[in-house]
Amino acid sequence: MRLFLTLCFAVTAAMGQARLDGVIDIHAHSTPDSTPRSIDAIDLAKLAKVRGMRGLVLKNHYESTAALAYIVRKEVPGIEIFGGIDLNRSVGGINVAAVERMVMMAGGYGKVVWFPTFDSENAARYEKSSRPFVSVSKDGQLLPAVRDVIALIAKNQLTMETGHSSAQEGLLLVKEAKRQGVRHVVVTHAMAPPIRMSIPQMQEAIRDGAMIEFVYGNLIGANKSSSAADFAKAIRALGPANCILSSDLGQPGNPVHPDGLATYFDLLRKEGLKQDEIDLMSKTNPAKALGL
């Protein structure tokens, strides 16, 4: 490990790679995963630590990453690693028992609950697919099991994310989280398909206590759906105090997370956002969203 870090420091210095001191990426994909990824979680943590990052939230769409966070912390001390669970079909969908087990995992590093992502009803509808899906609402009302999960999130002071729920479903989730006293709520990449929240909808979510996530993964590659100018315009309308910048990287062919974040921040600076605003959205607000 010492040799690896020495080499990383040397390469960073030689290439002039930007430091990311204090940055927390709350949306980091890595192996092991059932979906192809570009880097494993241990090597990602090493790279992030070399670049000065404070922490990562490891995300897997199909299984809890709380145990993985425990292992990564043991292998790479000195950086804060957290896990979470996506309530997709592979964990039983809207499953209180799965969330309870994540909370009980050794180390206590399971911090985040995402409502369904790729298995969400909204995603299936967006794809015009007849595949099985996980619902969070019916006739404009959240399902009882969803309310039960939100109660568990509140009880354990976890971070709730809206996943790939529709814009309207996301607002229902945020309102219920507020009603039940959830302190840490994030609207997952709100501008991306299949969510596509409008600025007024994002403002409504903020009024109900949520932060809005903007991910670099939506500016590049196969998942490109917005421009840096689009993000900057929305961030100005919402206020940086209410926004989080994260990567949503880990896909083969995309930059590794620290490189992507450095490029992301540079693009936003070119759109007129100030460094203190970027620091707020990439350091302070993610920490707040995780209850740190």
N, C-alpha and C positions, 0 to 999 in steps of 0.2 A: 504493500500500500504506500509506504514512504517513497519508494521509487516512482510509483505512478503519480503521486502528488507533485514530486519534484519535477517530473517531466511536464506535467500540466502547467505548473507555474512558469516553466521555461517557455513552453509553447505560447502561453497567454502573453507573456512579455514580448516574445519575438514577433507575434502577429498583431500586437497592439489591441488585443481584445478587451472590450470594455469591462470594467468592474461592475458588479451588481450588488454592492454591499447593502445588506439588509432586505433585499427583495424576497418576497414569498410568492411562489407560484402555486395557486390553489387548484390548478387544473393540468396535471402532468401525467401523461400516458407513458407506460414503459412495459418491458417484459419483466416477469412472465405474464403472458396474456394469451388468450385464444385468438386474438386479432394480431396480425403482424405489427411489430413495433421496431423502432430503430435502435433502441438502447435499453439495457436492463436497468432495474431500479437502483442497484448498488453503484454501477458506473455513473448513472445520472446524478446520484447524490454526491459522488466524488467530484464530478465536474462542477456541480452547483456550488459545492463548498469552496473549491479552488477560486471560483469567480466571486466569492464573498457573499453568496446568497444566504439568507437566514433559514429558509425552509421550503418544503414542497408538500403538496397534498397529492398522493399517488391515486390515480383514478383508473378503475377497470369497470367497464360497462356490465360485466357479467358475474363478478364475485367480489366479496369484501377484500379490501386491501389493509385491514387493520393488522393482521399477522405479518404481512409483508413489511409494513412500517416498523414493526418491532425488530425484524431481522436487519433491515437497512440501518436503523439507528445503532444496532450492535456493531455492524461492520464499518459504519462511517460515523463515528462520534463527532460532535461539534456542529451538527446541522439538525434542525428540527424537521422531522419527517412524520407526516400524519397519513392516515388512511380514511376510507369511507366505504359506503355501500350504495350502489345504484339499484333501485327497486324494479329491476327488469324480471323477466319470466324465470331466468335461471336461479334466482334466489326466492322464487315464490311470489313475485310481484309485490303488491302492497302487503307486506308480511311483517307484522310486529315481532314475531319470534326471531326473524333474521336480524332485525335491528337490535333486539335485546342481546343476541349472541355477539354482535359486533361490539357492543358496549362492554361486554364481559371479557373480551379478548385481553390476554396478558399485555401489560404495558399501558393500556388505556389510551392507545393512539388512534382509535377509530373515532374520528371527529365529525365526519360529514355524512349526511343522508341526502342523496339525490333522488327525487321522484323519477319515474321511468324516463329513460332516454330513448334508445333505438327501439325499444319494445312498447313505447307509449302509444296510446290510441291516436294521438295527434300525429305522430310520425307515420303510422300506418295509413292514416287518412291522407296525409300529405303525399305519400308515395302511391296513393290509389291502389293499395295492396289489400288483399283479403287474408293476409297472414294473421295468426293469433297476436293479440296485443294486451296491454295492461291499461285499464281505465282508472282515472282519478275522480271522474265526476259523471253524473247522469242528470239530464234535464236541468243543467245549470247549478247543480248542488254537488258538493264534495261527497264522496262515498263515506259511509261510517268508518270503514277500515282506514281511510286516509286520515280522518280526524284522530283515530287511535294512534297512528304513527306520529302525527304532529304532537299529540300529548306526550308521547315517549321522548320525542326530541326536546320538548320543553323541560321535562323532568330531569333529563340528563345534560342539559345545557349544550346540546349538539348544535351544529350548523346545518340549517335546512337549505337545500337548493331545489329549484323548481324543475330541473331536468329539461326534457324536451316537450313539456306540456305546452298547450297552446297559450297565446297571450292572455286570453280570458281565463283559462284554467290557472295560469300562473298568478293572476290577480286574486282568484279565489283562494289559492294556497297561501299567498302572502297575508290576506285578510284573516284567515283562520289562524295562521301562525301568530299574528298580532293578538288575536282574541285569546289565544291560549298561553300567551306570555313567552313565546320563543324570542330569544334575544338576538340571534344571529341568523339572518336570512339573506340569501343571494339569489337573484334572478339569473339563471345560467344563460350565458351568451345570448342576451335578450334580442339582439338585432338579427341573429342568424336564423335561417330556415331550420326546422319548420316552426319556429316561434314567432319571429317577425313582430316584436312589440313596436308600437309607434312611440314617439316621444311622449305624447300625453299619457299613454299607458305606463311607460316607464316612470313618469313623474308621479302617477297614482301609486305605483308600487313603492316608490320612495316615501311618499306620505304615510304609507302603512308600515314603514320600518325596514324596507329591503334596501340592499345595495345592488347595483347593476353591474354585471360582468361584461367586459369586452375582451375577446380573445384574439391573439395574433393569428391563430389558425384559420380565422375567417377572412384574412387578408391575402392568403397565398394558396397555391396548389389547387387540389381538387375541391376543397371546401371553401374556396374564395367566394364571398357573397357581398362584401362591402369593401370600401376603400378607407385609407387612413383619414381622408377628408370627411367621409361619412361619420367615422368614429369621433373625430374632433368636434364636428358640429353637434353631435348628440351629447358629448361630454360637457360642452359649454352650456347646453340647454339644461342639463341635469345638475351640473356643478360637480367638480372633481371630488368633493367630500363624500359624494354618494356613489362613486364608481370604483371598480376594481379592474386592474389590468392583469391578465394571466395569459398563459401560452396556448393551452390545448394542443400541445405538440407531442411528438413521439411517433408520428407516421413515417414510414420509409419514404425517402425522397425529400422530406422537409428538414429544415435545420434542427439541430439538437436544441433543447429548451433554452439554455443560456444564450446561445447565439441568436436564436429567434427573438428572445426578449430584448436583447441589445438593439437589434435592428428595428423592432417594434417601437421602442422608446425613441429612437432616432427619427423614425417616420413621424411620430406625433410631435416631436420638437419642430420638425420642418413644417408642420401644420399650425405652429404657433403656440402649442402648449408649453408651459414653463417647466423647468426641471423640478421645482418644488411641487408642482401639481402632479408630475409623473411619480415623484417620490411618495406623495400622499396616496396615490392610487395603486402603487406597486409594493409599498412597504407598510404604511400605517393602516390603510383600510383592510388589506388582507389579514393582518394581525388582529384587527378588531373583529373581523368576520369569524375568525377562529377562536375568539375569546382569549387571546393571548395578552 
